[in-house]
Amino acid sequence: MCESNELDMTFHLFVCALAGAGAAVIAMVHYLMVLSANWAYVKDACRMQKYEDIKSKEEQELHDIHSTRSKERLNAYT
């Protein structure tokens, strides 16, 4: 039985299945790495958007304060 062709074929099929399973595991690990990198990028982009919003609001407030003071100075001269 150990010298039969079927056992030799079974061994080759087992090796192919093992290699396929290994490739699937490597693909899953790669997918998880890409997923975590994308999540970090999106999280960072969200933080950056919040920062830009706060920065633009502060700049607008400073501009409003400056323009209000300029108008008050003009009104004081007239």
All heavy atoms as a GROMACS GRO file, in nm:
protein
  621
    1MET      N    1   0.082  -0.119   0.000
    1MET     CA    2   0.000   0.000   0.000
    1MET      C    3   0.088   0.127   0.000
    1MET      O    4   0.051   0.226  -0.061
    1MET     CB    5  -0.091  -0.003   0.122
    1MET     CG    6  -0.182   0.113   0.128
    1MET     SD    7  -0.297   0.087   0.262
    1MET     CE    8  -0.373   0.243   0.263
    2CYS      N    9   0.199   0.124   0.071
    2CYS     CA   10   0.285   0.242   0.077
    2CYS      C   11   0.354   0.270  -0.055
    2CYS      O   12   0.400   0.381  -0.078
    2CYS     CB   13   0.389   0.225   0.186
    2CYS     SG   14   0.318   0.228   0.351
    3GLU      N   15   0.364   0.172  -0.140
    3GLU     CA   16   0.430   0.190  -0.268
    3GLU      C   17   0.330   0.226  -0.379
    3GLU      O   18   0.370   0.240  -0.494
    3GLU     CB   19   0.503   0.060  -0.307
    3GLU     CG   20   0.612   0.020  -0.210
    3GLU     CD   21   0.726   0.119  -0.206
    3GLU    OE1   22   0.761   0.175  -0.310
    3GLU    OE2   23   0.780   0.140  -0.096
    4SER      N   24   0.205   0.248  -0.346
    4SER     CA   25   0.104   0.270  -0.450
    4SER      C   26   0.111   0.413  -0.504
    4SER      O   27   0.164   0.505  -0.440
    4SER     CB   28  -0.036   0.242  -0.395
    4SER     OG   29  -0.069   0.339  -0.300
    5ASN      N   30   0.057   0.430  -0.622
    5ASN     CA   31   0.053   0.560  -0.687
    5ASN      C   32  -0.042   0.656  -0.616
    5ASN      O   33  -0.020   0.777  -0.617
    5ASN     CB   34   0.008   0.543  -0.833
    5ASN     CG   35   0.120   0.568  -0.929
    5ASN    OD1   36   0.226   0.611  -0.890
    5ASN    ND2   37   0.094   0.539  -1.056
    6GLU      N   38  -0.148   0.602  -0.557
    6GLU     CA   39  -0.248   0.688  -0.491
    6GLU      C   40  -0.186   0.761  -0.370
    6GLU      O   41  -0.219   0.876  -0.344
    6GLU     CB   42  -0.368   0.606  -0.448
    6GLU     CG   43  -0.453   0.563  -0.565
    6GLU     CD   44  -0.481   0.414  -0.561
    6GLU    OE1   45  -0.445   0.350  -0.462
    6GLU    OE2   46  -0.537   0.366  -0.658
    7LEU      N   47  -0.101   0.692  -0.297
    7LEU     CA   48  -0.038   0.756  -0.181
    7LEU      C   49   0.055   0.869  -0.227
    7LEU      O   50   0.058   0.976  -0.166
    7LEU     CB   51   0.040   0.654  -0.100
    7LEU     CG   52   0.102   0.709   0.030
    7LEU    CD1   53  -0.008   0.754   0.125
    7LEU    CD2   54   0.190   0.606   0.094
    8ASP      N   55   0.128   0.846  -0.335
    8ASP     CA   56   0.216   0.949  -0.388
    8ASP      C   57   0.135   1.070  -0.434
    8ASP      O   58   0.172   1.184  -0.408
    8ASP     CB   59   0.298   0.891  -0.504
    8ASP     CG   60   0.413   0.982  -0.541
    8ASP    OD1   61   0.472   1.042  -0.449
    8ASP    OD2   62   0.442   0.995  -0.662
    9MET      N   63   0.023   1.046  -0.499
    9MET     CA   64  -0.065   1.154  -0.545
    9MET      C   65  -0.126   1.229  -0.426
    9MET      O   66  -0.137   1.351  -0.426
    9MET     CB   67  -0.174   1.096  -0.635
    9MET     CG   68  -0.264   1.200  -0.692
    9MET     SD   69  -0.170   1.303  -0.804
    9MET     CE   70  -0.301   1.386  -0.885
   10THR      N   71  -0.163   1.155  -0.323
   10THR     CA   72  -0.220   1.216  -0.203
   10THR      C   73  -0.117   1.309  -0.137
   10THR      O   74  -0.152   1.418  -0.091
   10THR     CB   75  -0.263   1.107  -0.104
   10THR    OG1   76  -0.352   1.018  -0.169
   10THR    CG2   77  -0.332   1.167   0.016
   11PHE      N   78   0.008   1.266  -0.133
   11PHE     CA   79   0.113   1.350  -0.073
   11PHE      C   80   0.129   1.480  -0.151
   11PHE      O   81   0.138   1.588  -0.092
   11PHE     CB   82   0.246   1.273  -0.069
   11PHE     CG   83   0.360   1.357  -0.021
   11PHE    CD1   84   0.370   1.391   0.112
   11PHE    CD2   85   0.455   1.404  -0.110
   11PHE    CE1   86   0.475   1.469   0.158
   11PHE    CE2   87   0.560   1.482  -0.065
   11PHE     CZ   88   0.570   1.515   0.069
   12HIS      N   89   0.128   1.472  -0.283
   12HIS     CA   90   0.143   1.593  -0.364
   12HIS      C   91   0.022   1.685  -0.348
   12HIS      O   92   0.038   1.808  -0.340
   12HIS     CB   93   0.163   1.556  -0.512
   12HIS     CG   94   0.295   1.494  -0.540
   12HIS    ND1   95   0.414   1.557  -0.516
   12HIS    CD2   96   0.328   1.371  -0.590
   12HIS    CE1   97   0.514   1.480  -0.550
   12HIS    NE2   98   0.465   1.364  -0.596
   13LEU      N   99  -0.097   1.628  -0.339
   13LEU     CA  100  -0.216   1.710  -0.315
   13LEU      C  101  -0.211   1.775  -0.177
   13LEU      O  102  -0.252   1.890  -0.160
   13LEU     CB  103  -0.342   1.626  -0.331
   13LEU     CG  104  -0.374   1.581  -0.473
   13LEU    CD1  105  -0.494   1.489  -0.473
   13LEU    CD2  106  -0.399   1.702  -0.563
   14PHE      N  107  -0.160   1.702  -0.077
   14PHE     CA  108  -0.146   1.758   0.057
   14PHE      C  109  -0.049   1.876   0.056
   14PHE      O  110  -0.074   1.980   0.118
   14PHE     CB  111  -0.098   1.651   0.154
   14PHE     CG  112  -0.069   1.702   0.291
   14PHE    CD1  113  -0.172   1.734   0.378
   14PHE    CD2  114   0.062   1.722   0.334
   14PHE    CE1  115  -0.146   1.783   0.504
   14PHE    CE2  116   0.089   1.772   0.459
   14PHE     CZ  117  -0.015   1.802   0.545
   15VAL      N  118   0.062   1.862  -0.013
   15VAL     CA  119   0.161   1.970  -0.022
   15VAL      C  120   0.100   2.091  -0.093
   15VAL      O  121   0.118   2.206  -0.049
   15VAL     CB  122   0.289   1.922  -0.093
   15VAL    CG1  123   0.380   2.039  -0.125
   15VAL    CG2  124   0.361   1.820  -0.008
   16CYS      N  125   0.025   2.069  -0.199
   16CYS     CA  126  -0.040   2.181  -0.269
   16CYS      C  127  -0.143   2.250  -0.180
   16CYS      O  128  -0.151   2.374  -0.178
   16CYS     CB  129  -0.107   2.131  -0.396
   16CYS     SG  130   0.009   2.086  -0.525
   17ALA      N  131  -0.220   2.172  -0.104
   17ALA     CA  132  -0.319   2.230  -0.013
   17ALA      C  133  -0.250   2.310   0.097
   17ALA      O  134  -0.296   2.418   0.137
   17ALA     CB  135  -0.406   2.121   0.046
   18LEU      N  136  -0.140   2.258   0.148
   18LEU     CA  137  -0.065   2.327   0.252
   18LEU      C  138  -0.008   2.459   0.200
   18LEU      O  139  -0.014   2.563   0.268
   18LEU     CB  140   0.046   2.238   0.305
   18LEU     CG  141   0.122   2.288   0.427
   18LEU    CD1  142   0.027   2.300   0.546
   18LEU    CD2  143   0.236   2.195   0.460
   19ALA      N  144   0.045   2.457   0.079
   19ALA     CA  145   0.098   2.580   0.018
   19ALA      C  146  -0.014   2.681  -0.005
   19ALA      O  147   0.003   2.801   0.019
   19ALA     CB  148   0.169   2.548  -0.112
   20GLY      N  149  -0.130   2.634  -0.048
   20GLY     CA  150  -0.244   2.723  -0.069
   20GLY      C  151  -0.292   2.785   0.062
   20GLY      O  152  -0.326   2.904   0.068
   21ALA      N  153  -0.294   2.704   0.168
   21ALA     CA  154  -0.334   2.756   0.299
   21ALA      C  155  -0.233   2.860   0.348
   21ALA      O  156  -0.270   2.963   0.407
   21ALA     CB  157  -0.347   2.643   0.399
   22GLY      N  158  -0.104   2.834   0.326
   22GLY     CA  159  -0.002   2.931   0.364
   22GLY      C  160  -0.017   3.062   0.289
   22GLY      O  161  -0.004   3.171   0.346
   23ALA      N  162  -0.045   3.053   0.159
   23ALA     CA  163  -0.067   3.174   0.080
   23ALA      C  164  -0.189   3.250   0.128
   23ALA      O  165  -0.190   3.374   0.133
   23ALA     CB  166  -0.081   3.138  -0.068
   24ALA      N  167  -0.295   3.178   0.167
   24ALA     CA  168  -0.415   3.243   0.219
   24ALA      C  169  -0.386   3.315   0.350
   24ALA      O  170  -0.434   3.427   0.374
   24ALA     CB  171  -0.526   3.140   0.238
   25VAL      N  172  -0.306   3.255   0.436
   25VAL     CA  173  -0.270   3.318   0.564
   25VAL      C  174  -0.187   3.444   0.539
   25VAL      O  175  -0.210   3.549   0.601
   25VAL     CB  176  -0.195   3.218   0.655
   25VAL    CG1  177  -0.131   3.290   0.774
   25VAL    CG2  178  -0.288   3.109   0.702
   26ILE      N  179  -0.092   3.437   0.448
   26ILE     CA  180  -0.012   3.555   0.414
   26ILE      C  181  -0.100   3.665   0.358
   26ILE      O  182  -0.083   3.783   0.392
   26ILE     CB  183   0.101   3.516   0.316
   26ILE    CG1  184   0.204   3.431   0.389
   26ILE    CG2  185   0.167   3.641   0.257
   26ILE    CD1  186   0.309   3.372   0.299
   27ALA      N  187  -0.197   3.629   0.273
   27ALA     CA  188  -0.288   3.728   0.217
   27ALA      C  189  -0.373   3.794   0.326
   27ALA      O  190  -0.397   3.915   0.323
   27ALA     CB  191  -0.377   3.664   0.112
   28MET      N  192  -0.418   3.715   0.424
   28MET     CA  193  -0.499   3.772   0.533
   28MET      C  194  -0.417   3.866   0.619
   28MET      O  195  -0.466   3.972   0.662
   28MET     CB  196  -0.558   3.659   0.618
   28MET     CG  197  -0.671   3.587   0.551
   28MET     SD  198  -0.740   3.466   0.665
   28MET     CE  199  -0.754   3.327   0.557
   29VAL      N  200  -0.293   3.830   0.647
   29VAL     CA  201  -0.206   3.917   0.726
   29VAL      C  202  -0.180   4.047   0.650
   29VAL      O  203  -0.184   4.157   0.708
   29VAL     CB  204  -0.073   3.846   0.760
   29VAL    CG1  205   0.028   3.942   0.818
   29VAL    CG2  206  -0.099   3.731   0.856
   30HIS      N  207  -0.157   4.036   0.520
   30HIS     CA  208  -0.137   4.156   0.438
   30HIS      C  209  -0.262   4.244   0.440
   30HIS      O  210  -0.252   4.367   0.453
   30HIS     CB  211  -0.104   4.114   0.294
   30HIS     CG  212  -0.080   4.230   0.204
   30HIS    ND1  213  -0.180   4.281   0.123
   30HIS    CD2  214   0.029   4.306   0.182
   30HIS    CE1  215  -0.130   4.384   0.056
   30HIS    NE2  216  -0.004   4.401   0.090
   31TYR      N  217  -0.379   4.183   0.428
   31TYR     CA  218  -0.505   4.259   0.433
   31TYR      C  219  -0.518   4.333   0.566
   31TYR      O  220  -0.557   4.450   0.568
   31TYR     CB  221  -0.622   4.164   0.412
   31TYR     CG  222  -0.756   4.229   0.436
   31TYR    CD1  223  -0.810   4.316   0.343
   31TYR    CD2  224  -0.827   4.204   0.553
   31TYR    CE1  225  -0.933   4.377   0.365
   31TYR    CE2  226  -0.949   4.263   0.576
   31TYR     CZ  227  -1.001   4.350   0.482
   31TYR     OH  228  -1.121   4.410   0.504
   32LEU      N  229  -0.487   4.267   0.676
   32LEU     CA  230  -0.498   4.332   0.807
   32LEU      C  231  -0.400   4.448   0.821
   32LEU      O  232  -0.433   4.551   0.880
   32LEU     CB  233  -0.476   4.230   0.919
   32LEU     CG  234  -0.589   4.130   0.937
   32LEU    CD1  235  -0.549   4.026   1.041
   32LEU    CD2  236  -0.718   4.198   0.977
   33MET      N  237  -0.280   4.431   0.766
   33MET     CA  238  -0.183   4.541   0.771
   33MET      C  239  -0.231   4.661   0.690
   33MET      O  240  -0.221   4.776   0.736
   33MET     CB  241  -0.048   4.492   0.719
   33MET     CG  242   0.022   4.397   0.812
   33MET     SD  243   0.166   4.316   0.743
   33MET     CE  244   0.260   4.451   0.678
   34VAL      N  245  -0.284   4.636   0.572
   34VAL     CA  246  -0.335   4.746   0.488
   34VAL      C  247  -0.456   4.810   0.555
   34VAL      O  248  -0.471   4.934   0.554
   34VAL     CB  249  -0.369   4.693   0.347
   34VAL    CG1  250  -0.445   4.796   0.268
   34VAL    CG2  251  -0.243   4.653   0.274
   35LEU      N  252  -0.542   4.730   0.614
   35LEU     CA  253  -0.660   4.783   0.681
   35LEU      C  254  -0.621   4.873   0.797
   35LEU      O  255  -0.677   4.983   0.814
   35LEU     CB  256  -0.746   4.667   0.731
   35LEU     CG  257  -0.882   4.702   0.791
   35LEU    CD1  258  -0.973   4.758   0.683
   35LEU    CD2  259  -0.943   4.580   0.854
   36SER      N  260  -0.524   4.832   0.877
   36SER     CA  261  -0.483   4.915   0.990
   36SER      C  262  -0.414   5.043   0.943
   36SER      O  263  -0.431   5.150   1.003
   36SER     CB  264  -0.392   4.837   1.084
   36SER     OG  265  -0.272   4.804   1.020
   37ALA      N  266  -0.337   5.035   0.835
   37ALA     CA  267  -0.271   5.155   0.782
   37ALA      C  268  -0.376   5.254   0.730
   37ALA      O  269  -0.365   5.375   0.753
   37ALA     CB  270  -0.174   5.118   0.672
   38ASN      N  271  -0.475   5.205   0.660
   38ASN     CA  272  -0.581   5.293   0.610
   38ASN      C  273  -0.661   5.354   0.724
   38ASN      O  274  -0.700   5.472   0.719
   38ASN     CB  275  -0.674   5.217   0.516
   38ASN     CG  276  -0.612   5.193   0.381
   38ASN    OD1  277  -0.518   5.261   0.342
   38ASN    ND2  278  -0.664   5.095   0.310
   39TRP      N  279  -0.687   5.277   0.828
   39TRP     CA  280  -0.761   5.329   0.941
   39TRP      C  281  -0.683   5.441   1.009
   39TRP      O  282  -0.738   5.544   1.045
   39TRP     CB  283  -0.790   5.217   1.040
   39TRP     CG  284  -0.870   5.260   1.157
   39TRP    CD1  285  -1.004   5.287   1.161
   39TRP    CD2  286  -0.822   5.288   1.288
   39TRP    NE1  287  -1.040   5.328   1.286
   39TRP    CE2  288  -0.931   5.329   1.366
   39TRP    CE3  289  -0.695   5.281   1.345
   39TRP    CZ2  290  -0.916   5.362   1.500
   39TRP    CZ3  291  -0.682   5.315   1.478
   39TRP    CH2  292  -0.792   5.355   1.554
   40ALA      N  293  -0.552   5.421   1.023
   40ALA     CA  294  -0.467   5.525   1.084
   40ALA      C  295  -0.467   5.650   0.997
   40ALA      O  296  -0.471   5.762   1.049
   40ALA     CB  297  -0.326   5.472   1.102
   41TYR      N  298  -0.463   5.632   0.865
   41TYR     CA  299  -0.464   5.747   0.774
   41TYR      C  300  -0.595   5.824   0.786
   41TYR      O  301  -0.596   5.947   0.793
   41TYR     CB  302  -0.444   5.699   0.630
   41TYR     CG  303  -0.451   5.811   0.529
   41TYR    CD1  304  -0.346   5.899   0.512
   41TYR    CD2  305  -0.565   5.830   0.452
   41TYR    CE1  306  -0.352   6.002   0.422
   41TYR    CE2  307  -0.573   5.933   0.361
   41TYR     CZ  308  -0.467   6.018   0.345
   41TYR     OH  309  -0.476   6.121   0.256
   42VAL      N  310  -0.707   5.752   0.790
   42VAL     CA  311  -0.838   5.819   0.801
   42VAL      C  312  -0.850   5.889   0.935
   42VAL      O  313  -0.901   6.001   0.944
   42VAL     CB  314  -0.951   5.716   0.780
   42VAL    CG1  315  -1.086   5.773   0.819
   42VAL    CG2  316  -0.954   5.670   0.636
   43LYS      N  317  -0.804   5.825   1.041
   43LYS     CA  318  -0.809   5.886   1.174
   43LYS      C  319  -0.726   6.013   1.178
   43LYS      O  320  -0.768   6.115   1.233
   43LYS     CB  321  -0.759   5.785   1.277
   43LYS     CG  322  -0.777   5.828   1.419
   43LYS     CD  323  -0.733   5.719   1.513
   43LYS     CE  324  -0.741   5.763   1.657
   43LYS     NZ  325  -0.693   5.661   1.748
   44ASP      N  326  -0.607   6.010   1.119
   44ASP     CA  327  -0.521   6.127   1.115
   44ASP      C  328  -0.584   6.237   1.030
   44ASP      O  329  -0.576   6.355   1.065
   44ASP     CB  330  -0.384   6.088   1.060
   44ASP     CG  331  -0.285   6.203   1.070
   44ASP    OD1  332  -0.275   6.263   1.179
   44ASP    OD2  333  -0.217   6.231   0.969
   45ALA      N  334  -0.646   6.199   0.919
   45ALA     CA  335  -0.711   6.298   0.833
   45ALA      C  336  -0.827   6.364   0.905
   45ALA      O  337  -0.849   6.486   0.890
   45ALA     CB  338  -0.760   6.232   0.704
   46CYS      N  339  -0.899   6.288   0.985
   46CYS     CA  340  -1.010   6.345   1.063
   46CYS      C  341  -0.957   6.446   1.164
   46CYS      O  342  -1.014   6.554   1.181
   46CYS     CB  343  -1.086   6.232   1.132
   46CYS     SG  344  -1.230   6.288   1.224
   47ARG      N  345  -0.848   6.409   1.232
   47ARG     CA  346  -0.788   6.504   1.328
   47ARG      C  347  -0.739   6.630   1.258
   47ARG      O  348  -0.755   6.740   1.309
   47ARG     CB  349  -0.672   6.437   1.400
   47ARG     CG  350  -0.712   6.338   1.504
   47ARG     CD  351  -0.592   6.284   1.575
   47ARG     NE  352  -0.628   6.182   1.670
   47ARG     CZ  353  -0.543   6.095   1.721
   47ARG    NH1  354  -0.416   6.099   1.684
   47ARG    NH2  355  -0.582   6.005   1.807
   48MET      N  356  -0.680   6.612   1.141
   48MET     CA  357  -0.629   6.727   1.066
   48MET      C  358  -0.744   6.817   1.021
   48MET      O  359  -0.732   6.940   1.025
   48MET     CB  360  -0.548   6.680   0.945
   48MET     CG  361  -0.482   6.793   0.872
   48MET     SD  362  -0.372   6.888   0.976
   48MET     CE  363  -0.218   6.815   0.936
   49GLN      N  364  -0.857   6.758   0.982
   49GLN     CA  365  -0.973   6.837   0.941
   49GLN      C  366  -1.026   6.918   1.059
   49GLN      O  367  -1.060   7.035   1.043
   49GLN     CB  368  -1.082   6.744   0.886
   49GLN     CG  369  -1.203   6.819   0.835
   49GLN     CD  370  -1.171   6.907   0.716
   49GLN    OE1  371  -1.092   6.869   0.632
   49GLN    NE2  372  -1.233   7.022   0.710
   50LYS      N  373  -1.032   6.856   1.176
   50LYS     CA  374  -1.077   6.929   1.295
   50LYS      C  375  -0.983   7.045   1.325
   50LYS      O  376  -1.026   7.155   1.359
   50LYS     CB  377  -1.086   6.835   1.415
   50LYS     CG  378  -1.201   6.739   1.410
   50LYS     CD  379  -1.201   6.648   1.531
   50LYS     CE  380  -1.312   6.547   1.524
   50LYS     NZ  381  -1.309   6.454   1.638
   51TYR      N  382  -0.852   7.019   1.314
   51TYR     CA  383  -0.753   7.123   1.338
   51TYR      C  384  -0.769   7.238   1.239
   51TYR      O  385  -0.766   7.354   1.277
   51TYR     CB  386  -0.612   7.064   1.328
   51TYR     CG  387  -0.503   7.167   1.328
   51TYR    CD1  388  -0.467   7.234   1.444
   51TYR    CD2  389  -0.437   7.199   1.210
   51TYR    CE1  390  -0.368   7.329   1.444
   51TYR    CE2  391  -0.337   7.295   1.208
   51TYR     CZ  392  -0.303   7.359   1.325
   51TYR     OH  393  -0.205   7.454   1.323
   52GLU      N  394  -0.789   7.204   1.111
   52GLU     CA  395  -0.807   7.309   1.010
   52GLU      C  396  -0.934   7.389   1.035
   52GLU      O  397  -0.935   7.511   1.015
   52GLU     CB  398  -0.811   7.246   0.870
   52GLU     CG  399  -0.680   7.189   0.823
   52GLU     CD  400  -0.574   7.295   0.800
   52GLU    OE1  401  -0.609   7.410   0.765
   52GLU    OE2  402  -0.455   7.263   0.817
   53ASP      N  403  -1.041   7.322   1.079
   53ASP     CA  404  -1.165   7.394   1.109
   53ASP      C  405  -1.145   7.493   1.224
   53ASP      O  406  -1.187   7.608   1.218
   53ASP     CB  407  -1.277   7.296   1.145
   53ASP     CG  408  -1.327   7.218   1.025
   53ASP    OD1  409  -1.298   7.260   0.909
   53ASP    OD2  410  -1.393   7.114   1.046
   54ILE      N  411  -1.080   7.447   1.331
   54ILE     CA  412  -1.055   7.534   1.446
   54ILE      C  413  -0.965   7.649   1.406
   54ILE      O  414  -0.989   7.765   1.444
   54ILE     CB  415  -0.994   7.453   1.561
   54ILE    CG1  416  -1.097   7.355   1.617
   54ILE    CG2  417  -0.942   7.543   1.670
   54ILE    CD1  418  -1.040   7.256   1.716
   55LYS      N  419  -0.864   7.620   1.328
   55LYS     CA  420  -0.770   7.724   1.284
   55LYS      C  421  -0.841   7.829   1.199
   55LYS      O  422  -0.821   7.949   1.217
   55LYS     CB  423  -0.657   7.659   1.204
   55LYS     CG  424  -0.550   7.753   1.161
   55LYS     CD  425  -0.441   7.678   1.086
   55LYS     CE  426  -0.342   7.773   1.025
   55LYS     NZ  427  -0.243   7.703   0.944
   56SER      N  428  -0.926   7.786   1.106
   56SER     CA  429  -0.996   7.882   1.021
   56SER      C  430  -1.096   7.966   1.102
   56SER      O  431  -1.112   8.085   1.076
   56SER     CB  432  -1.068   7.811   0.906
   56SER     OG  433  -1.172   7.730   0.955
   57LYS      N  434  -1.161   7.905   1.202
   57LYS     CA  435  -1.252   7.981   1.289
   57LYS      C  436  -1.176   8.087   1.368
   57LYS      O  437  -1.222   8.200   1.381
   57LYS     CB  438  -1.327   7.888   1.383
   57LYS     CG  439  -1.435   7.808   1.315
   57LYS     CD  440  -1.504   7.714   1.412
   57LYS     CE  441  -1.604   7.627   1.342
   57LYS     NZ  442  -1.667   7.530   1.432
   58GLU      N  443  -1.061   8.049   1.420
   58GLU     CA  444  -0.980   8.145   1.495
   58GLU      C  445  -0.931   8.258   1.405
   58GLU      O  446  -0.933   8.375   1.445
   58GLU     CB  447  -0.862   8.075   1.561
   58GLU     CG  448  -0.900   7.990   1.679
   58GLU     CD  449  -0.780   7.920   1.742
   58GLU    OE1  450  -0.670   7.930   1.686
   58GLU    OE2  451  -0.799   7.857   1.846
   59GLU      N  452  -0.889   8.225   1.286
   59GLU     CA  453  -0.845   8.329   1.192
   59GLU      C  454  -0.960   8.421   1.154
   59GLU      O  455  -0.943   8.543   1.142
   59GLU     CB  456  -0.785   8.264   1.067
   59GLU     CG  457  -0.650   8.202   1.090
   59GLU     CD  458  -0.595   8.132   0.967
   59GLU    OE1  459  -0.666   8.124   0.865
   59GLU    OE2  460  -0.481   8.085   0.973
   60GLN      N  461  -1.079   8.364   1.138
   60GLN     CA  462  -1.196   8.447   1.106
   60GLN      C  463  -1.229   8.539   1.223
   60GLN      O  464  -1.262   8.656   1.202
   60GLN     CB  465  -1.316   8.357   1.074
   60GLN     CG  466  -1.440   8.433   1.031
   60GLN     CD  467  -1.419   8.511   0.904
   60GLN    OE1  468  -1.350   8.466   0.814
   60GLN    NE2  469  -1.478   8.628   0.896
   61GLU      N  470  -1.220   8.486   1.346
   61GLU     CA  471  -1.246   8.571   1.463
   61GLU      C  472  -1.144   8.684   1.472
   61GLU      O  473  -1.181   8.799   1.501
   61GLU     CB  474  -1.242   8.486   1.590
   61GLU     CG  475  -1.361   8.396   1.608
   61GLU     CD  476  -1.347   8.307   1.731
   61GLU    OE1  477  -1.247   8.321   1.805
   61GLU    OE2  478  -1.436   8.224   1.753
   62LEU      N  479  -1.018   8.653   1.448
   62LEU     CA  480  -0.915   8.757   1.451
   62LEU      C  481  -0.940   8.862   1.343
   62LEU      O  482  -0.924   8.982   1.366
   62LEU     CB  483  -0.777   8.696   1.435
   62LEU     CG  484  -0.724   8.620   1.555
   62LEU    CD1  485  -0.592   8.552   1.519
   62LEU    CD2  486  -0.705   8.711   1.674
   63HIS      N  487  -0.980   8.816   1.226
   63HIS     CA  488  -1.010   8.909   1.117
   63HIS      C  489  -1.130   8.997   1.154
   63HIS      O  490  -1.129   9.119   1.128
   63HIS     CB  491  -1.039   8.832   0.988
   63HIS     CG  492  -1.074   8.920   0.874
   63HIS    ND1  493  -0.982   9.003   0.813
   63HIS    CD2  494  -1.192   8.942   0.810
   63HIS    CE1  495  -1.041   9.070   0.717
   63HIS    NE2  496  -1.168   9.034   0.712
   64ASP      N  497  -1.232   8.937   1.214
   64ASP     CA  498  -1.350   9.015   1.256
   64ASP      C  499  -1.312   9.118   1.362
   64ASP      O  500  -1.358   9.233   1.356
   64ASP     CB  501  -1.460   8.922   1.309
   64ASP     CG  502  -1.522   8.836   1.200
   64ASP    OD1  503  -1.503   8.868   1.080
   64ASP    OD2  504  -1.589   8.737   1.236
   65ILE      N  505  -1.231   9.077   1.459
   65ILE     CA  506  -1.188   9.170   1.563
   65ILE      C  507  -1.108   9.284   1.502
   65ILE      O  508  -1.129   9.402   1.535
   65ILE     CB  509  -1.106   9.096   1.671
   65ILE    CG1  510  -1.196   9.003   1.751
   65ILE    CG2  511  -1.035   9.195   1.762
   65ILE    CD1  512  -1.120   8.910   1.843
   66HIS      N  513  -1.017   9.252   1.411
   66HIS     CA  514  -0.935   9.354   1.348
   66HIS      C  515  -1.020   9.450   1.265
   66HIS      O  516  -1.001   9.572   1.271
   66HIS     CB  517  -0.829   9.288   1.260
   66HIS     CG  518  -0.739   9.385   1.191
   66HIS    ND1  519  -0.648   9.461   1.259
   66HIS    CD2  520  -0.728   9.421   1.060
   66HIS    CE1  521  -0.584   9.539   1.175
   66HIS    NE2  522  -0.631   9.515   1.052
   67SER      N  523  -1.115   9.397   1.190
   67SER     CA  524  -1.198   9.485   1.108
   67SER      C  525  -1.290   9.570   1.195
   67SER      O  526  -1.316   9.687   1.162
   67SER     CB  527  -1.280   9.403   1.008
   67SER     OG  528  -1.370   9.319   1.074
   68THR      N  529  -1.337   9.516   1.306
   68THR     CA  530  -1.421   9.593   1.397
   68THR      C  531  -1.342   9.707   1.459
   68THR      O  532  -1.390   9.821   1.467
   68THR     CB  533  -1.477   9.502   1.509
   68THR    OG1  534  -1.549   9.395   1.449
   68THR    CG2  535  -1.569   9.578   1.600
   69ARG      N  536  -1.220   9.680   1.499
   69ARG     CA  537  -1.136   9.785   1.558
   69ARG      C  538  -1.101   9.890   1.454
   69ARG      O  539  -1.094  10.009   1.484
   69ARG     CB  540  -1.009   9.724   1.616
   69ARG     CG  541  -1.035   9.652   1.745
   69ARG     CD  542  -0.909   9.603   1.809
   69ARG     NE  543  -0.937   9.534   1.934
   69ARG     CZ  544  -0.849   9.462   1.999
   69ARG    NH1  545  -0.726   9.450   1.952
   69ARG    NH2  546  -0.882   9.402   2.110
   70SER      N  547  -1.078   9.847   1.331
   70SER     CA  548  -1.048   9.944   1.224
   70SER      C  549  -1.168  10.035   1.201
   70SER      O  550  -1.153  10.157   1.183
   70SER     CB  551  -1.014   9.871   1.096
   70SER     OG  552  -0.896   9.796   1.112
   71LYS      N  553  -1.288   9.977   1.201
   71LYS     CA  554  -1.408  10.059   1.182
   71LYS      C  555  -1.427  10.154   1.298
   71LYS      O  556  -1.468  10.270   1.280
   71LYS     CB  557  -1.531   9.969   1.167
   71LYS     CG  558  -1.536   9.895   1.036
   71LYS     CD  559  -1.656   9.805   1.028
   71LYS     CE  560  -1.655   9.723   0.901
   71LYS     NZ  561  -1.765   9.627   0.895
   72GLU      N  562  -1.398  10.106   1.420
   72GLU     CA  563  -1.411  10.194   1.538
   72GLU      C  564  -1.313  10.310   1.530
   72GLU      O  565  -1.345  10.422   1.565
   72GLU     CB  566  -1.387  10.114   1.666
   72GLU     CG  567  -1.499  10.018   1.701
   72GLU     CD  568  -1.465   9.930   1.820
   72GLU    OE1  569  -1.351   9.938   1.871
   72GLU    OE2  570  -1.554   9.854   1.861
   73ARG      N  571  -1.192  10.284   1.480
   73ARG     CA  572  -1.093  10.391   1.466
   73ARG      C  573  -1.138  10.492   1.361
   73ARG      O  574  -1.121  10.612   1.378
   73ARG     CB  575  -0.959  10.332   1.428
   73ARG     CG  576  -0.890  10.260   1.541
   73ARG     CD  577  -0.757  10.205   1.497
   73ARG     NE  578  -0.701  10.120   1.599
   73ARG     CZ  579  -0.615  10.024   1.578
   73ARG    NH1  580  -0.572  10.001   1.453
   73ARG    NH2  581  -0.570   9.949   1.675
   74LEU      N  582  -1.193  10.442   1.250
   74LEU     CA  583  -1.243  10.533   1.148
   74LEU      C  584  -1.357  10.618   1.201
   74LEU      O  585  -1.367  10.738   1.171
   74LEU     CB  586  -1.286  10.456   1.024
   74LEU     CG  587  -1.174  10.397   0.939
   74LEU    CD1  588  -1.234  10.313   0.827
   74LEU    CD2  589  -1.090  10.508   0.879
   75ASN      N  590  -1.445  10.555   1.277
   75ASN     CA  591  -1.558  10.630   1.332
   75ASN      C  592  -1.512  10.731   1.436
   75ASN      O  593  -1.575  10.835   1.456
   75ASN     CB  594  -1.662  10.534   1.394
   75ASN     CG  595  -1.734  10.455   1.289
   75ASN    OD1  596  -1.742  10.496   1.172
   75ASN    ND2  597  -1.786  10.339   1.328
   76ALA      N  598  -1.404  10.701   1.506
   76ALA     CA  599  -1.353  10.793   1.608
   76ALA      C  600  -1.296  10.918   1.542
   76ALA      O  601  -1.303  11.027   1.601
   76ALA     CB  602  -1.246  10.723   1.693
   77TYR      N  603  -1.240  10.908   1.423
   77TYR     CA  604  -1.183  11.024   1.353
   77TYR      C  605  -1.288  11.111   1.291
   77TYR      O  606  -1.264  11.228   1.266
   77TYR     CB  607  -1.084  10.978   1.246
   77TYR     CG  608  -0.956  10.921   1.303
   77TYR    CD1  609  -0.914  10.793   1.270
   77TYR    CD2  610  -0.877  10.995   1.390
   77TYR    CE1  611  -0.798  10.739   1.321
   77TYR    CE2  612  -0.761  10.942   1.442
   77TYR     CZ  613  -0.721  10.815   1.408
   77TYR     OH  614  -0.606  10.763   1.459
   78THR      N  615  -1.404  11.054   1.266
   78THR     CA  616  -1.508  11.136   1.198
   78THR      C  617  -1.599  11.204   1.294
   78THR      O  618  -1.598  11.201   1.408
   78THR     CB  619  -1.592  11.049   1.104
   78THR    OG1  620  -1.651  10.944   1.178
   78THR    CG2  621  -1.509  10.999   0.990
   0.00000   0.00000   0.00000
